[in-house]
Amino acid sequence: MSLIPFASFILLSFLAFSLNAAATPTPTSQPDQASAIAKIVQDAMKTEHLRAVIVKVTQGDKVVTNQAFGESMTGVPATTAMHFRNGAVAFAYLGTLLMQFVDEHKVKLDDTIERWMPTLPEANKVTLKMLTNQTSGYPDFETDPKFLAAFNADPFHIFTFEERLKYAFSRPMQFNPGTNWSYAHTNFMILGEILSKIGRKPLDGLLREKVLDPMGLKNTTASQTSEIPSPVLHAFDSERRTALKIPSDIAFTEESTFWNPQWGTPMGANQTTNIDDMITTAVKVGTGALLSKSSYEAMTGPHLLGFGKKQDNCAPSCGTQTNVYNYGLGVVRSGSWLLQNPLLGGLGAIEAYLPSKKIAIAVAVTFAPEAFDSQGNYANSSDKLFRSIGTYLAPDDAPPSVPAKG
């Protein structure tokens, strides 16, 4: 989830990062593992130009490491207690809530959405599954030039559901429902409204009652405002450089900590969290703790592997689902790993789980000025860190990568 209209997301999703797995040492004792992971983080802080990194890794019931590196603000060290935005991690909670409703026989994945939102385009063809696995064909409001201009003019604005719908459907469908794949925040924005109607309660209350509390997520809270509980991991960003017409030869970052990210999530799912809840999420979502076996498989299986194609009217957010990146129902599969990897407002984060080895990895990063290119773009370095750590801990089932282009 990034407002750099998607460049970072697509670079991450479809090109991935190249890692030198051959140079990775074999994991040894737990203290040695913690030291090795600290070395991976410290090296990445230099090469990726990171201001702060918070990382937690568990295997089964053992904590391998739980550390913070760098500074939240100048003179203020980052700590493992700090709170930050979780962005698209909320999509995994929505996927879980939907599959709970399926388990309760309240809905079926192939139900069309006209039952709840009959006025939406192709409502008699778009299904709950299509919203959740990004195959509806709905355009992403985030890539609409008018939306981008509005955000860049005021990143503190709270974008309502109605405002975002208007931006989204100012353009035609990208493709016929179910015929291609394209990442669109529009899908989850609509899904959130529908889940609220199914559960007959506001979405934040439903998520708290049926997902967050049962998972034991004590530090994950929703708010429509820019509020973040203390202590706060501060973020700094350069993505408005072009919009503000700041020349590339002039140093520019601005504090983005309290920009309002309600634009990217359904009403009621604009959340903050901490590293403890991120690691718990990785485990609970990664094991399907709240779901039946069939619903867990429907949510996390590689059902879209090989599906999708590039298409001019949805570039760069549409393409073929690969082993590096293929979408489930609110979760991403990368090889055998299940994850979500938000990127927004100068913050990158990831939570990932490898079921076969019960390894969970959670990372949050903020960026130094050198991380941004001359246009203000930046990559999700938390994902690169996860892949390095995952390769170290599970060399025989490492997160997949692709060779670097020469």
C-alpha positions as CSV (number, residue, x, y, z in Angstrom):
1,M,0.0,0.0,0.0
2,S,1.8,3.0,-1.2
3,L,1.0,6.4,-2.6
4,I,4.0,6.4,-4.8
5,P,1.4,5.4,-7.1
6,F,2.3,1.8,-6.9
7,A,5.8,1.9,-8.3
8,S,7.3,0.5,-5.2
9,F,4.6,-2.1,-4.8
10,I,4.9,-3.5,-8.3
11,L,8.7,-3.5,-8.2
12,L,8.4,-5.5,-5.0
13,S,5.6,-7.8,-6.1
14,F,6.6,-8.7,-9.6
15,L,10.4,-8.2,-9.8
16,A,11.1,-8.9,-6.1
17,F,14.6,-8.5,-4.7
18,S,17.6,-10.6,-5.6
19,L,19.3,-12.1,-2.6
20,N,22.6,-14.0,-2.3
21,A,21.3,-17.2,-0.6
22,A,24.6,-19.0,-1.3
23,A,26.4,-16.7,1.1
24,T,23.9,-17.3,3.9
25,P,25.2,-19.2,6.9
26,T,23.4,-22.2,8.4
27,P,21.3,-21.3,11.5
28,T,22.9,-22.5,14.8
29,S,21.9,-21.8,18.4
30,Q,19.3,-19.3,19.3
31,P,21.7,-16.6,20.7
32,D,23.8,-17.0,17.5
33,Q,20.7,-16.7,15.4
34,A,19.8,-13.4,17.2
35,S,23.3,-12.1,16.5
36,A,23.2,-13.2,12.9
37,I,19.9,-11.5,12.4
38,A,21.2,-8.3,14.0
39,K,24.1,-8.4,11.5
40,I,21.6,-8.8,8.6
41,V,19.7,-5.8,9.9
42,Q,22.7,-3.6,10.5
43,D,24.1,-4.3,7.1
44,A,20.7,-3.5,5.5
45,M,20.5,-0.2,7.4
46,K,23.6,0.9,5.6
47,T,22.8,-0.4,2.1
48,E,19.0,0.5,2.3
49,H,19.5,3.8,4.1
50,L,17.2,3.0,7.0
51,R,16.6,5.3,9.9
52,A,15.0,2.7,12.2
53,V,14.3,-1.1,12.1
54,I,12.2,-3.0,14.5
55,V,12.3,-6.8,14.1
56,K,10.8,-9.8,15.9
57,V,11.3,-13.4,14.9
58,T,9.8,-16.5,16.5
59,Q,9.9,-20.2,15.8
60,G,7.2,-22.2,17.5
61,D,6.9,-20.9,21.0
62,K,10.4,-19.6,21.1
63,V,11.4,-15.9,20.5
64,V,14.5,-15.9,18.3
65,T,15.0,-12.2,18.5
66,N,13.1,-9.0,19.4
67,Q,15.2,-5.9,18.8
68,A,15.0,-2.3,17.7
69,F,17.8,-0.5,15.8
70,G,18.4,3.2,14.9
71,E,16.3,6.2,15.8
72,S,12.6,7.1,15.7
73,M,13.6,10.8,15.7
74,T,16.9,12.5,16.1
75,G,18.1,11.6,19.6
76,V,15.2,9.2,20.3
77,P,16.1,5.6,20.0
78,A,13.6,3.2,18.3
79,T,12.1,0.6,20.8
80,T,10.2,-2.6,20.4
81,A,7.2,-1.0,22.2
82,M,6.7,1.6,19.5
83,H,3.4,1.8,17.5
84,F,3.1,2.3,13.7
85,R,0.6,1.9,10.9
86,N,-0.2,-1.6,9.7
87,G,-1.9,-0.6,6.4
88,A,-2.6,-3.7,4.3
89,V,-2.2,-6.1,7.2
90,A,-5.8,-5.1,7.9
91,F,-6.7,-6.9,4.6
92,A,-5.7,-10.2,6.1
93,Y,-8.1,-9.5,9.0
94,L,-10.9,-8.7,6.4
95,G,-10.1,-12.0,4.6
96,T,-10.3,-13.8,8.0
97,L,-13.6,-12.2,8.8
98,L,-15.1,-13.1,5.4
99,M,-14.0,-16.7,5.8
100,Q,-15.5,-16.8,9.3
101,F,-18.8,-15.7,7.7
102,V,-18.4,-18.5,5.2
103,D,-17.8,-21.0,8.0
104,E,-21.0,-19.7,9.7
105,H,-22.9,-20.3,6.4
106,K,-23.9,-16.6,6.2
107,V,-22.3,-16.2,2.8
108,K,-20.5,-18.0,0.0
109,L,-17.4,-16.8,-1.8
110,D,-19.2,-16.9,-5.1
111,D,-22.1,-14.7,-3.9
112,T,-22.4,-11.6,-6.1
113,I,-22.3,-8.2,-4.4
114,E,-25.6,-6.9,-5.8
115,R,-27.2,-8.3,-2.6
116,W,-25.5,-5.6,-0.6
117,M,-24.4,-2.9,-3.1
118,P,-26.7,-3.2,-6.1
119,T,-25.7,0.2,-7.6
120,L,-22.0,-0.6,-8.1
121,P,-20.8,-1.4,-11.7
122,E,-21.2,-5.1,-12.6
123,A,-22.6,-5.8,-9.1
124,N,-24.4,-8.9,-10.6
125,K,-21.1,-10.3,-11.7
126,V,-18.5,-9.3,-9.1
127,T,-18.3,-11.8,-6.3
128,L,-17.0,-11.6,-2.7
129,K,-14.1,-13.7,-3.8
130,M,-13.3,-11.3,-6.7
131,L,-13.1,-8.4,-4.3
132,T,-10.9,-10.3,-1.9
133,N,-8.4,-11.7,-4.4
134,Q,-8.2,-8.6,-6.6
135,T,-9.9,-9.9,-9.7
136,S,-13.1,-7.7,-9.8
137,G,-11.8,-5.4,-12.5
138,Y,-12.6,-2.3,-10.4
139,P,-10.2,0.6,-11.0
140,D,-8.0,1.6,-8.1
141,F,-8.9,5.1,-6.8
142,E,-5.3,5.4,-5.6
143,T,-4.1,5.7,-9.2
144,D,-6.7,8.3,-10.2
145,P,-4.9,11.6,-10.9
146,K,-7.5,13.7,-9.2
147,F,-7.2,11.5,-6.0
148,L,-3.4,11.8,-6.1
149,A,-3.7,15.6,-6.5
150,A,-6.1,15.8,-3.5
151,F,-3.9,13.7,-1.3
152,N,-0.7,15.6,-2.2
153,A,-2.6,18.9,-1.5
154,D,-3.6,17.6,2.0
155,P,-2.2,14.3,3.3
156,F,-4.0,14.8,6.6
157,H,-7.5,14.7,5.0
158,I,-9.8,11.9,6.0
159,F,-11.1,10.5,2.7
160,T,-14.7,9.1,3.1
161,F,-16.0,6.0,1.5
162,E,-18.2,8.1,-0.8
163,E,-15.2,10.3,-1.9
164,R,-13.2,7.3,-2.8
165,L,-16.0,5.6,-4.7
166,K,-16.4,8.7,-6.8
167,Y,-12.7,8.7,-7.6
168,A,-12.7,5.0,-8.3
169,F,-15.7,5.0,-10.7
170,S,-14.8,8.1,-12.6
171,R,-13.0,5.6,-14.8
172,P,-14.5,2.5,-16.5
173,M,-13.9,-1.1,-15.4
174,Q,-10.4,-2.3,-16.1
175,F,-11.5,-5.7,-17.3
176,N,-14.5,-8.0,-17.1
177,P,-14.9,-9.4,-13.6
178,G,-12.8,-12.5,-13.0
179,T,-10.8,-12.3,-16.2
180,N,-7.6,-10.6,-14.9
181,W,-5.8,-9.6,-11.7
182,S,-5.1,-6.0,-10.7
183,Y,-4.3,-4.7,-7.2
184,A,-6.9,-2.1,-6.2
185,H,-7.6,-0.6,-2.8
186,T,-11.2,-0.1,-4.1
187,N,-11.8,-3.8,-3.7
188,F,-11.1,-3.9,0.1
189,M,-12.8,-0.5,0.6
190,I,-16.0,-2.1,-0.8
191,L,-15.5,-5.4,1.0
192,G,-15.3,-3.7,4.3
193,E,-18.7,-2.0,3.7
194,I,-20.2,-5.4,2.8
195,L,-18.7,-7.2,5.8
196,S,-20.3,-4.6,8.0
197,K,-23.6,-5.2,6.4
198,I,-23.3,-9.0,6.7
199,G,-22.3,-8.7,10.4
200,R,-24.8,-5.9,11.0
201,K,-22.3,-3.9,13.0
202,P,-19.6,-1.2,12.2
203,L,-16.5,-2.9,10.8
204,D,-14.2,-1.8,13.6
205,G,-16.4,-3.5,16.1
206,L,-16.7,-6.7,14.1
207,L,-13.0,-7.0,13.6
208,R,-12.4,-6.4,17.3
209,E,-15.0,-9.0,18.3
210,K,-14.3,-11.7,15.8
211,V,-10.7,-11.3,14.8
212,L,-8.4,-9.0,16.8
213,D,-9.5,-10.1,20.3
214,P,-9.6,-13.8,19.5
215,M,-6.1,-13.5,18.0
216,G,-4.9,-11.8,21.2
217,L,-4.0,-8.5,19.4
218,K,-4.0,-6.1,22.3
219,N,-2.0,-3.3,20.6
220,T,-3.9,-3.1,17.3
221,T,-6.5,-0.3,17.3
222,A,-8.6,1.4,14.6
223,S,-9.3,5.1,14.3
224,Q,-10.5,7.4,11.5
225,T,-8.1,10.1,12.7
226,S,-4.3,10.3,12.5
227,E,-3.9,9.2,16.1
228,I,-1.2,6.7,17.0
229,P,-0.9,5.5,20.6
230,S,2.3,6.3,22.4
231,P,5.2,5.4,22.1
232,V,5.3,6.3,18.4
233,L,7.7,5.2,15.6
234,H,8.1,8.4,13.6
235,A,8.2,8.2,9.8
236,F,9.7,10.6,7.2
237,D,8.9,10.7,3.5
238,S,9.8,12.3,0.2
239,E,7.0,11.1,-2.0
240,R,5.4,14.6,-2.4
241,R,8.6,16.0,-3.9
242,T,7.3,16.0,-7.5
243,A,3.8,17.3,-6.5
244,L,5.4,20.1,-4.6
245,K,7.8,20.8,-7.5
246,I,10.9,20.5,-5.3
247,P,14.0,20.2,-7.6
248,S,15.8,16.9,-7.4
249,D,19.1,18.6,-6.4
250,I,17.5,20.0,-3.2
251,A,17.4,17.7,-0.1
252,F,13.8,17.0,0.9
253,T,12.0,14.9,3.4
254,E,9.1,15.7,5.6
255,E,7.6,14.1,8.7
256,S,4.7,11.9,7.6
257,T,4.0,10.1,10.9
258,F,0.5,11.7,11.3
259,W,-0.6,11.8,7.7
260,N,-4.1,10.2,7.6
261,P,-4.0,6.7,5.9
262,Q,-7.8,6.2,6.0
263,W,-7.6,6.5,2.2
264,G,-6.0,3.1,1.9
265,T,-8.3,0.9,4.1
266,P,-12.0,0.4,4.6
267,M,-13.8,2.6,7.1
268,G,-13.1,1.0,10.4
269,A,-9.9,-0.7,9.4
270,N,-7.4,2.2,9.6
271,Q,-5.2,0.6,12.2
272,T,-2.0,1.1,14.2
273,T,-0.1,-1.8,15.8
274,N,3.3,-2.8,17.2
275,I,5.8,-5.5,16.5
276,D,4.3,-8.0,19.0
277,D,0.9,-7.9,17.3
278,M,2.5,-8.1,13.9
279,I,4.3,-11.4,14.9
280,T,1.1,-12.7,16.4
281,T,-0.8,-11.9,13.3
282,A,1.8,-13.8,11.2
283,V,1.2,-16.9,13.3
284,K,-2.6,-16.6,13.6
285,V,-3.2,-15.8,10.0
286,G,-0.5,-18.2,8.9
287,T,-2.0,-21.1,10.7
288,G,-5.6,-20.3,10.1
289,A,-6.2,-20.3,13.8
290,L,-9.7,-18.8,13.6
291,L,-10.9,-20.8,10.5
292,S,-11.9,-24.2,9.4
293,K,-9.4,-26.2,7.4
294,S,-11.3,-25.6,4.1
295,S,-11.6,-21.9,4.7
296,Y,-7.9,-21.6,5.6
297,E,-7.0,-23.4,2.3
298,A,-9.4,-21.2,0.3
299,M,-7.8,-18.1,1.9
300,T,-4.1,-19.0,1.6
301,G,-3.7,-21.5,-1.2
302,P,-1.9,-20.6,-4.4
303,H,-5.1,-20.6,-6.4
304,L,-4.1,-17.7,-8.7
305,L,-0.6,-18.9,-9.5
306,G,0.0,-18.3,-13.2
307,F,-3.2,-16.2,-13.5
308,G,-3.3,-12.7,-14.9
309,K,-1.6,-10.7,-17.6
310,K,-0.3,-7.2,-18.3
311,Q,-2.8,-4.8,-19.7
312,D,-2.3,-1.2,-20.7
313,N,-5.3,0.3,-18.9
314,C,-4.3,-1.1,-15.5
315,A,-0.5,-0.9,-15.7
316,P,1.5,-1.3,-13.6
317,S,-0.9,-2.9,-11.1
318,C,-1.9,-5.9,-13.2
319,G,0.2,-8.8,-14.2
320,T,0.8,-12.5,-13.9
321,Q,0.8,-14.1,-10.5
322,T,4.1,-15.8,-9.8
323,N,5.8,-18.0,-7.2
324,V,7.4,-14.8,-5.9
325,Y,4.1,-13.1,-5.5
326,N,0.6,-14.5,-5.7
327,Y,-2.5,-13.3,-4.0
328,G,-4.8,-15.3,-1.8
329,L,-7.8,-13.8,0.0
330,G,-6.3,-10.8,1.7
331,V,-2.9,-12.5,2.0
332,V,0.1,-12.8,-0.2
333,R,1.9,-16.0,-0.9
334,S,5.6,-16.0,-1.7
335,G,6.8,-19.5,-2.2
336,S,5.7,-21.3,1.0
337,W,5.5,-18.1,3.0
338,L,2.2,-16.3,3.8
339,L,2.5,-12.5,4.3
340,Q,1.3,-8.9,4.1
341,N,3.7,-6.1,3.3
342,P,2.4,-2.6,3.6
343,L,4.3,0.5,2.4
344,L,2.8,3.9,3.2
345,G,3.9,7.4,4.2
346,G,7.6,6.6,4.7
347,L,7.0,3.4,6.6
348,G,7.6,-0.2,5.4
349,A,6.5,-3.3,7.3
350,I,5.9,-7.0,6.8
351,E,4.6,-9.9,8.7
352,A,5.3,-13.4,7.3
353,Y,4.9,-17.0,8.3
354,L,6.3,-20.3,7.1
355,P,3.9,-23.0,8.2
356,S,6.2,-26.0,7.7
357,K,8.8,-24.7,10.1
358,K,6.6,-22.5,12.3
359,I,8.8,-19.5,11.6
360,A,7.3,-16.0,12.0
361,I,9.0,-12.8,10.9
362,A,7.8,-9.2,11.5
363,V,9.7,-6.1,10.5
364,A,9.0,-2.4,10.5
365,V,11.3,0.1,8.9
366,T,11.6,3.9,8.4
367,F,13.8,5.6,5.9
368,A,16.7,8.0,5.9
369,P,16.7,10.7,3.1
370,E,19.1,8.7,0.9
371,A,16.5,6.0,0.5
372,F,14.4,8.1,-1.8
373,D,15.3,8.7,-5.4
374,S,15.1,12.0,-7.3
375,Q,11.4,11.6,-7.8
376,G,10.7,10.7,-4.2
377,N,10.2,7.0,-4.9
378,Y,11.4,4.3,-2.5
379,A,11.2,0.5,-2.1
380,N,9.8,-1.6,0.8
381,S,13.1,-2.5,2.5
382,S,11.2,-4.5,5.2
383,D,10.4,-7.1,2.5
384,K,14.0,-7.3,1.5
385,L,15.0,-7.8,5.2
386,F,12.3,-10.5,5.6
387,R,13.7,-12.4,2.6
388,S,17.3,-12.2,4.0
389,I,16.2,-13.3,7.4
390,G,13.9,-16.0,6.0
391,T,16.7,-17.3,3.8
392,Y,19.0,-17.5,6.8
393,L,16.5,-19.3,9.0
394,A,15.1,-21.7,6.4
395,P,17.6,-22.1,3.6
396,D,15.8,-25.1,2.2
397,D,12.5,-23.3,2.0
398,A,13.6,-19.7,1.6
399,P,11.4,-16.9,0.4
400,P,11.8,-16.9,-3.4
401,S,13.7,-14.2,-5.3
402,V,14.6,-13.6,-9.0
403,P,18.0,-12.9,-10.5
404,A,19.0,-9.3,-10.7
405,K,18.8,-7.8,-14.1
406,G,22.1,-7.2,-15.7
